[in-house]
């Protein structure tokens, strides 16, 4: 591309694109609808803010959605949660909660082959009781 008298070569192209985008903007505004019947719901009730002609009073404190917890309620709920946690830990078979190293080693050796058997369709009734 060449330059003409200090103008970039694409100056006519950019003015053409600017005119085309203006044409598109004018065409798009003709397609929009500002009919008030389209905005207002058909039920007849107006949804949203209404102009009452007065400034709103912003000093009214908001109402609570529900009754707030007291410290006694909080402590009772925490005690119940701790009791449920202790019961869950006691039912798991041990208070320590650490897995047996021998069981983990056995699982590491057999897990891949057991999974491949299930994937390939060679199911083992010991692993999957619904296997046929």
C-alpha contacts under 8 A as a table, 3 or more apart, distances in Angstrom:
res1	aa1	res2	aa2	distance
1	X	9	X	6.00
2	X	8	X	7.88
2	X	9	X	5.93
3	X	6	X	6.23
3	X	7	X	5.83
3	X	8	X	5.52
3	X	9	X	5.37
4	X	7	X	5.39
4	X	8	X	7.14
4	X	9	X	7.23
7	X	11	X	6.82
8	X	11	X	5.60
9	X	12	X	7.44
10	X	13	X	5.01
10	X	14	X	6.25
11	X	14	X	5.27
11	X	15	X	6.37
12	X	15	X	5.20
12	X	16	X	6.19
13	X	16	X	5.07
13	X	17	X	6.26
14	X	17	X	5.01
14	X	18	X	6.09
15	X	18	X	5.01
15	X	19	X	6.24
16	X	19	X	5.22
16	X	20	X	6.23
17	X	20	X	4.97
17	X	21	X	6.13
18	X	21	X	5.21
18	X	22	X	6.25
19	X	22	X	5.09
19	X	23	X	6.25
20	X	23	X	5.03
20	X	24	X	6.28
21	X	24	X	5.00
21	X	25	X	6.17
22	X	25	X	5.07
22	X	26	X	6.29
23	X	26	X	5.24
23	X	27	X	6.21
24	X	27	X	5.05
24	X	28	X	6.04
25	X	28	X	5.13
25	X	29	X	6.37
26	X	29	X	5.37
26	X	30	X	6.76
27	X	30	X	5.39
27	X	31	X	6.97
28	X	31	X	5.32
28	X	32	X	6.92
29	X	32	X	5.53
34	X	38	X	7.68
35	X	38	X	5.63
35	X	39	X	7.13
36	X	39	X	5.21
36	X	40	X	6.37
37	X	40	X	5.45
37	X	41	X	7.71
38	X	41	X	7.48
40	X	44	X	7.63
40	X	46	X	6.61
40	X	47	X	7.88
41	X	44	X	6.27
41	X	45	X	6.92
41	X	46	X	7.02
41	X	47	X	7.79
42	X	45	X	7.85
51	X	54	X	7.79
57	X	60	X	6.54
64	X	67	X	7.06
69	X	72	X	7.97
69	X	73	X	5.77
69	X	74	X	6.45
70	X	73	X	5.16
70	X	74	X	6.31
71	X	74	X	5.01
71	X	75	X	6.15
72	X	75	X	5.15
72	X	76	X	6.14
73	X	76	X	5.14
73	X	77	X	6.20
74	X	77	X	5.27
74	X	78	X	6.15
75	X	78	X	5.09
75	X	79	X	6.09
76	X	79	X	5.14
76	X	80	X	6.27
77	X	80	X	5.05
77	X	81	X	6.21
78	X	81	X	5.02
78	X	82	X	6.16
79	X	82	X	5.14
79	X	83	X	6.15
80	X	83	X	5.06
80	X	84	X	6.17
81	X	84	X	5.08
81	X	85	X	6.11
82	X	85	X	4.99
82	X	86	X	6.13
83	X	86	X	5.13
83	X	87	X	6.18
84	X	87	X	5.07
84	X	88	X	6.16
85	X	88	X	5.11
85	X	89	X	6.19
86	X	89	X	5.13
86	X	90	X	6.09
87	X	90	X	5.11
87	X	91	X	6.14
88	X	91	X	5.18
88	X	92	X	6.39
89	X	92	X	5.31
89	X	93	X	7.61
89	X	94	X	7.12
89	X	95	X	6.19
89	X	97	X	7.55
90	X	93	X	6.26
90	X	94	X	6.24
90	X	95	X	6.05
91	X	94	X	7.56
92	X	95	X	7.82
92	X	97	X	7.61
93	X	97	X	7.94
94	X	97	X	5.73
99	X	103	X	7.58
99	X	104	X	7.31
100	X	103	X	5.38
100	X	104	X	6.41
101	X	104	X	5.10
101	X	105	X	6.21
102	X	105	X	5.14
102	X	106	X	6.27
103	X	106	X	5.15
103	X	107	X	6.12
104	X	107	X	5.01
104	X	108	X	6.11
105	X	108	X	5.08
105	X	109	X	6.42
106	X	109	X	5.27
106	X	110	X	6.32
107	X	110	X	5.32
107	X	111	X	5.46
108	X	111	X	5.61
108	X	112	X	7.58
109	X	112	X	7.21
110	X	113	X	5.58
110	X	114	X	6.07
111	X	114	X	5.22
111	X	115	X	6.09
112	X	115	X	5.21
112	X	116	X	6.19
113	X	116	X	5.10
113	X	117	X	6.20
114	X	117	X	5.18
114	X	118	X	6.45
114	X	127	X	7.72
115	X	118	X	5.21
115	X	119	X	6.23
116	X	119	X	5.01
116	X	120	X	5.97
117	X	120	X	5.27
117	X	121	X	6.19
117	X	122	X	4.93
117	X	123	X	5.72
117	X	124	X	7.44
118	X	121	X	5.31
118	X	122	X	5.90
118	X	123	X	5.01
118	X	124	X	7.47
119	X	122	X	7.59
120	X	123	X	7.88
123	X	127	X	7.56
123	X	128	X	6.94
123	X	131	X	5.95
123	X	132	X	7.68
124	X	127	X	5.39
124	X	128	X	6.12
124	X	131	X	6.77
125	X	128	X	4.95
125	X	129	X	4.99
125	X	130	X	7.19
125	X	131	X	5.54
125	X	132	X	7.62
126	X	129	X	6.45
128	X	131	X	5.48
